[in-house]
């Protein structure tokens, strides 16, 4: 039986109670319901805030990162006073300040194959606020195995996506994306950027879908994918169908348990460090590079986009954006010593692989990119 509402709660949720589709019974249903928010960043911030404000009685938060100043442009659940603190604790304090009548459980740990079932099994709905493919596939598979809805959202620059994947009623995430994209093909928001308001738009839509599911009202996004572009304010919808060959939810599924998702996707799913590395033998640190620059001739290849040079730049460098590198290899001399760098070392690692495959042998990756240079060598440069 759904719990009763106190007089204080009736006043708090009075605007809900006036809606026939919600009413007193619906609000009591929300009070007895639960939602797990995976990630307390750009998407997780508005999701958690609106679920708490709406009166979802039990909210779980999964994250193991700490608040960074660069988060505050879009992760509105955090603030300047919580920089350096655990995101789940920062988020919990904000939610309890918003609504002290609800229960907030926090999981300061990576969401992995080892703990995902334990964490997720007691929640009614899972909301995917992640920013990496291993956790995205893991979240999907957990929802399929536990028979729970997965409220999906993703963001990049000005574009967002939204759907509800529920294998009991329609397709799952793997039906749409059976395999992850090749490593490096899809840049992260840390590499490519994101309009600060975009996660607010998509995250609020995710919260809307979660509330509809918990209330049992309206038509959810099961079987549909929303494509949103903020630049032209367009909303497009794509119909999705269940894939009969899906390896997780199809009639002949061969994946029956959680797998190693980092191996499956070929990328790490939980990496606090914003310091791209090509490996010990292929890296050079900023301090080592400064010494090399003083002692001998060296080609510095900057593979960032031209507009990034306005933020920070090193003198006497050659700028060839990563996307143009394959077509401009003739501009480089494989006989020269070369160091490749970008913002934080991720794109330059991919550039290094391309150069080595093309026969360049005297090339290194600047570990941590120009941001590492700004931290270790030249503090006059900004970190971004």
Order of alpha helices (4+ residues) and beta strands (2+ residues): alpha-alpha-alpha-beta-alpha-beta-alpha-beta-alpha-beta-alpha-beta-beta-alpha-alpha-alpha-beta-beta-alpha-beta-alpha-beta-beta-alpha-beta-alpha-beta-alpha
